[in-house]
């Protein structure tokens, strides 16, 4: 996996100015460590020892990381939940593409129709390659009314779709992303089993260069479904996000890590992967 390929393509900005090096340096200088505030990692579990271990290990992984970080973890098998700043808002960047796909499928369900060949091609490019043009086409086809209706149906009350076509500036929280991931992994009244399977399928086929983030440290034999997002703007530096669902090894879990105020794209990835590694490790050992 080469994190350096097509950096210019990765850094494409949606509705925000690119950051000059001097601005980045000033952002780094003023950023505060993620652990500096009073917020603390909170974990609960049917296995109390697992909750204690996850709280300690996620807190350690967050220690000294600069910028803003939010975390959501849920393991259905052990009824384990961990949250850290789960209601802090971030520009979505490309993780919103899972919401767009959910809205597309939800709307098609209501019309009692299958996706067209064109919609399937756009959806595949949007999720597996994070193709922006395909996303814009689907976003415009749906329109804000349908997208907002899906978000409401999903109970994602903290999610605010971006205005004027700027889907990458949709406001998201870790809490809402976890709600969305839950809808893709368990039978529910919003997305049919076929729709859920389709979302999981595409998230399992993401190209190798975009499989960083929450999958880091996932044990072999655990199925991985991921969608990442990254965006550089004049304020708060790099936004780097990763959402993933994982099944196998006796567990069925999901991880969301949202970050901004990163000096570089790679710094954000390192923060996410530091958290993901301990979550996978602790769950595998439980």
N, C-alpha and C positions, 0 to 999 in steps of 0.2 A: 504494500500500500504506500503510495507516494503522496504525502500531504502537500507537496510543493508543486504538483502539476497544475497547470492552468490557474495559477493564483489570481490572475486578473479576472478570469471568468468567475471564480469563486467570490471575488470581492465586489462583483457587480452590485450596484446600490439601487435599492428600490425606494425612490422618493427621499433620499437623503444624500447629502454631499459626502464625498470621500474625505477621509481624515488625513491631514498632512502630518508628517513625522513629528513636527514640533508640537502640534496639538496632542498627538498621542502621548508624547513625553510629559506634557503638562497634566494630562489626564491621569497618567500613572502616578505622578507626584502627589496628586490630590486624592487619589483613591484610598479608601480605608480598607483594612483587612476585613474579610467577610465575617470573621468572628468578633469584630470589635464592638458590635452593637449588643443589645440585651437579648436579641433573639437566640433561642436555643433549639437544638434538635430535639424533637419529641417523638418517641416510639412507643407503640403498644403492640402486644402480641398474646396469642393463646399460649405461647412459650415465653414466659417472663425473662428467662435468661437470654433468649434471642433478642428481645427488645433492648435489654441492657447492653448487649454486645454491639448491636447496630448503632445505638445512640452514641456509644463511645467511639466506635470506628469511623462513623460519618463525621462526627465532631472533629476527630483527628485529621481526617482527609480535608476538611474545610479550613483547618488551622493555617493561618498565614496567607491564604489565597486572597488576592486583591480583587476589588470590584464587588458586584452584587451577585449572590448565588441563591437560588431557590431549589428545593429538593422535594420530590414526592416519591414514596416507595409504597407499594402494596403487594403483599403475597397472599393470595386467596387461600392457599393450602394451610398456612399457619395463622391466618387471620392477623397478619402483621402489617402495621401501617407506620411509616415514618414521615414526618413533615418538617420542613425548615423553610420559613418565610414563604409558605405555600400560597399566600394571597398577594404577593408583590407582583406588580404588572410589568410586562416586558413587551417590546416590539417582537412580534412573532417570528419574523424572517420566514424561512421555508417550512418550519414545523406546522404552519397553518395549512399546508397542503393536505394533511390528513383530514382536517376539518372540511376542506373543499371537497375531498372525495366522499366524506360522509354525507355532506349536503347533496351531492350529485346522486348518490345511491338512495338516500331518503326521499328525494323528490321523484326519482324514477319509480320507487316503491309506491308512492302515492298515486302515480299515474298508471300503476300496474303494468309497467313495461320494463323490458331489459335495456341495458345500455346499448347504444348504437356502436357500430364498429369504430366510428370516429371518436366517440366518447371514450371507448376502451383504449384507443391509441393515445389519446391525450392524457388519460388517467395514468397509464403505465409510464409515460415519459415524465409526468409530474412527480410521481412517487419514486420510481426506480432511479431516475437520473436527476431529479430535482429541476426539471426543465421549466424555466420561468414563462416562456411563451405559451406553453400548453396550459399552465396554471391561469394565466391571464384570460385565455379563451374560455376556460371553464368558469372562472369567476364572473366574467361578463355575461356568459350564457345564463348562469343561475340568477345573477343580480342580487343586490343587497337584501331585498325582501325575503327571498328564499333562504339565503345564507343565515340571516338573523333568525328566521323561523326554525331552521335546523338547530342552531346554537341554543335557542330557547327550549326546543324539544329535548335536547341533550342535557338540560339543566346546567349549562355552562354560563351561569349568571355573571361571571366576571370577565367574559370574553366580549370584546367590542370590535367587530369587523372594521377594517381600514376603509376610510372614505376615499372617494375620487379614484377608485381602482387600485389604490396602494395596498394590496392585500398583505404585503410584507410588513406593514405597519399596524396590522391587527393587534390589539392589546390582549395578551394572554396571561394566565397565571398557572403555576404548577398544579394547583387544586383542580382547575378546569381541564388541564391536559390529562390528568389522571382520570377524571370523569370520562373523557373521550376514549382513552385507552380501555377503560372498563367496558365501554359499549362495543368495542371491537373484539372483546375476548370472552364474553358471557352472554347467553341468551337474554334478550331484553325486548322491550316494546318499541324501541326507536329504529333499530337496524335488524333486518331479518338475518337468519343464520347464513344465507347465501351472501348477503351484503358484507357481513362480518368476515366470512371466509375470503372474500375477494380483497378486502382491505389487508387482511393478514398475509395473503398470498403476495400482494405487491410489496408490502413492507419487508417480506422475506427475500425479495429479489433486488434489493437496492444494490447498485454497482459497488464493487469492492472499495473504490476510493472514498465512498461516502458511508462506510460501515464503522466509522469511528464513534466514540462517545459511549453511550450506555451499554453497547454490547461488550465493552472491554472487560475481559476476565470471565465472560460467560463460560461455564463448564462445557466440555465437549458433550454432545448428546442433548444439549438444551437448544430448542429451536429459537431463532433470533428474528425479531421483526422490529425494524428501526426506521425512524425518519429524523433527520438532522436539519438544522437551520443555522445560517450565519449571515451577518449583515454588519457593515461598518458605516457609522454615521458620525457627524461632527460632534455630537454629544454622546457621552457614555461609550465611546470607542467601539469595540467589537461586541456585538451580541452573538453568542455561540450557544446553541441549544441542542439537546438530544432527548428524544422520547423513544422508549422501546418496551416491547412486551416479550416475555420469555416463558417457555414451557418445557418441562422435562426435569429429570432428576428428582422427582417427587415434589416439584414446585410449579406454581402457575402465578407469575408475578410481573409487575410493570414498574418501570423507573422513568421519572422525568427529572431532568436537571436543566434549569434555565440560568443563563449568566449574561451580564453585561458589565461594561467598565473594564473589559480585557484589553491589555496593551496590544496583543496580537491574536490572530486566529488560533494559532497553536497553543497560546497560553490558556484560552478558553477550553480547548479540547483537553488539555492536561488536567484542568480543574474537574471537568466532567468525568474523565476516566479514572481519576483518583478516587472519586466517590463510587463509581460503578464497580470498580474492582472489589472494594470491601463489601458492598452489598451482595454481589455474586458469591463471594467467598463465605460470608457469614450464613447466607441462606443454604448454600451447598453443605455446610457443616452441621446444619440444624436437623 
